């Protein structure tokens, strides 16, 4: 009987710890989302003039095409983002998250 109670207690503790871990992961995801949104907002208002050429430095023809689109949108980064296909919008987001550091910090 003691052995069975021990197993039940261990299972309960594993479940509690798993819940704590999941809550911490959700908290972490929430903080990451907040940082990403903050970074994107500041980027759209204060982007570096050559961000397209930097982001698509491995594909100059694509960079030129995207630059033409961007200029035709009057420099509207959000519109550019909405018009990009999945691969290029992901590439832009990753570039912003990895390279743009002029946002106002959320904490401290």
C-alpha positions in Angstrom: 0.0 0.0 0.0 2.8 2.4 0.9 4.4 1.7 -2.5 1.2 2.5 -4.4 0.8 5.8 -2.4 4.3 6.7 -3.2 3.7 6.1 -6.9 0.5 8.2 -6.8 2.5 11.0 -5.0 5.2 10.9 -7.6 2.7 11.0 -10.5 1.0 14.0 -8.8 4.3 15.8 -8.4 5.2 15.2 -12.0 1.9 16.6 -13.1 2.3 19.7 -10.9 5.9 20.3 -12.1 4.7 19.8 -15.8 2.1 22.5 -15.2 4.7 24.8 -13.7 6.9 24.3 -16.7 4.1 25.0 -19.1 3.1 28.1 -17.3 6.8 29.3 -17.4 6.9 28.5 -21.2 3.7 30.5 -21.7 5.1 33.4 -19.7 8.3 33.3 -21.7 6.3 33.2 -25.0 4.3 36.1 -23.8 7.4 38.1 -23.0 9.0 37.2 -26.3 5.8 38.3 -28.1 5.8 41.6 -26.3 9.5 42.2 -27.2 8.9 41.3 -30.8 5.8 43.5 -31.2 7.7 46.4 -29.5 10.6 45.9 -31.8 8.4 45.8 -34.9 6.5 48.9 -34.0 9.7 50.9 -33.5 11.2 49.5 -36.7 8.2 50.6 -38.8 8.6 54.2 -37.5 12.4 54.3 -37.6 13.8 51.7 -40.1 17.3 52.0 -41.5 17.3 53.2 -45.1 19.1 50.1 -46.4 17.1 47.5 -44.5 15.9 45.8 -47.7 19.4 45.5 -49.2 20.7 44.2 -45.8 17.8 41.7 -45.4 18.1 40.3 -48.9 21.8 40.7 -49.3 22.0 37.1 -50.5 19.5 37.8 -53.3 20.2 41.2 -54.9 17.6 40.8 -57.7 14.9 40.1 -55.1 16.2 43.1 -53.0 15.8 45.4 -56.0 12.3 44.1 -56.8 11.3 44.6 -53.1 12.9 48.1 -53.0 10.8 49.1 -56.1 7.6 47.8 -54.4 8.5 49.6 -51.1 9.1 52.9 -52.9 5.8 52.5 -54.8 4.1 52.1 -51.4 5.5 55.4 -50.2 7.8 53.8 -47.7 5.0 52.0 -45.8 6.7 49.1 -44.1 3.5 47.6 -42.9 2.0 47.5 -46.4 5.3 46.0 -47.7 5.1 43.3 -45.1 1.5 42.5 -46.0 2.3 42.3 -49.7 5.3 39.9 -49.2 4.9 36.2 -49.6 5.3 33.9 -46.6 9.0 33.2 -47.2 9.9 36.8 -47.6 7.8 38.1 -44.8 9.4 35.5 -42.5 12.8 36.6 -43.7 12.0 40.3 -43.0 10.7 39.5 -39.5 13.7 37.4 -38.6 16.0 40.2 -39.9 14.2 42.8 -37.8 14.4 40.6 -34.7 18.1 39.8 -35.2 19.4 43.1 -36.4 17.2 46.1 -35.3 18.1 47.4 -31.9 16.8 51.0 -31.9 13.5 50.2 -30.1 12.6 51.7 -26.7 13.3 49.0 -24.2 10.2 47.7 -22.3 11.9 47.2 -19.0 14.9 48.8 -17.4 
